Amino acid sequence: MMKHRTHIRRRASLKPNPVLLIILAGVIGYMVIFAVITIFSAISSKVTPDDGVMSVFTALALFIGAYVGGYISAKNRHKNGLLMGVCCGLFMFLVILIVGALISGHSKGFGAPVKFIITVTAGGIGGLIGVNSTTFR
């Protein structure tokens, strides 16, 4: 008798492109920044905060967005969490720097180094946590 072999089709291994993951995670990070700033705007419309509080709000929104971007990029890559997170934070910083320079006409100022530190640090932390978190299936 002839035995029939059943072939199990295995899905081809799709290795995610790290550059596309960083860009996608950065875009998601920007959406998170927009959502957090919207929440902070609603809060500040009820209470009139001073300029120092608004600076903390914007820095916190930037940190949360870069953290989420780093987390998503490393979580989907499954390796090199710190590198993926830092690259995502760097990407987000460069976009902010370029758009800010185009809108305001210059890129000088005290804010750029602080934004760089916030985005790269938050992205790195998000990447470390994202790559080391467990996935339930």
N, C-alpha and C positions, 0 to 999 in steps of 0.2 A: 504494500500500500504506500501510496505517496503521501507524505505529510506536507501539509501546507504551512508554510512559514508566514507568520504574521509579522510584518515589519511595523515596529512602532516608530512613527514619525516623531522625531524630536525637533523641537523648534530650534532654529538656528540661533546661536548665541549672538544676541544683539548687544554689543558693547556700546554703552552710551558715549557719545562724543563729549569729552570734557569741556570743550569750548562752548558747545551748544547748551550744556547743562549750566554752565556759569552764566550765560546770557539769560536763559530761561529763569534761573533762580534769582538773578538780579532784577528781572522784570517783576517777578512775584514779590521780591523784597520792596520794590518801589510801590507796588499796590498796598503792601502792608504799611509802609510809611504814609501813604495817602490816607489810609483808613485811620491810623493812629492820630495823624494831624487833624482829621475831621472830628474825631472824638475830643481831642484837646481844644479844638475851636468851639465845640458845643459847650465844654466846661468853661472856657474863658469868656463866653458870651454871657454866662450867668454870673460870673465873678470877674472883676476887673483885676487881673494880675499885673504885676510890674514887669519891667523888661527882663529882669533876672529870671523870673519864673518862666517867661516865654522862651528864653534861651535854654533852660533846662528841659522844657517840653520838646523843643525841636531836636535837641541832642538825644533825648530819650527816644523820640520817634525814629531818628536815624539809627540809633543802636539796635532797636527792635527790628527794623527792616533789614539791616545788614546781618543780624543774627539769623533771621528767618531765611534769608538768601543763602548764607553759608550752610545752614542746616540742610536745606533742600538739595543744594548742589552736592554735598558730601553723602547724604542719605541715598541719593540716586546713583552715585558713582560707586559706593560700597568700599572705597579705599581712598587713601591719601586725604583724610578728612581735614587736617590742618591746612594743607596746600590748597585744596579746593575751596575751603572757607576764606582763606586769605586772598586767593585770586578773585573770588566773588566780591569780597569787600573792596579790593583794588578796582575792579571793574565798576562797581557802584560809585566809588569815589571819583574815578575819572569822568564818568558821565555827569555827575554833579558838578565837577570842576568845569567841564566844557560848557554845559548848559548855563551855568552861572556866569561864565566869562562872556558867552554870547548875549545873555540878557543884560548884564550890567556893564559890559564893555571892558572889563578888566578882571584879572584873576588874582590880584594881589590882596593881601589882607591877613588878618590874624586867624580867620576862620578856616582857611584851607588846611593848615597843619593839624588843627583840632579835628576837623572832619576826617582827615586821613587816618589819624589814630583811632577814632571811634569806629569807622567802617572796617578797617583792617582787623582791629581787635575783636569786634563783634562778629565779623565773618569767620575769623579763626576759631572763636569759641563755639559758634554755631556748627562749624565744620567738625570740630572734635566731638561734640555731643551727637551730631547727626550720624557720623560714621560708627560710633560706638553704641548707638541705641539699637534695641532689638526690634525686629519686625515680626508681627504675629500674622500667621496665615491660616 
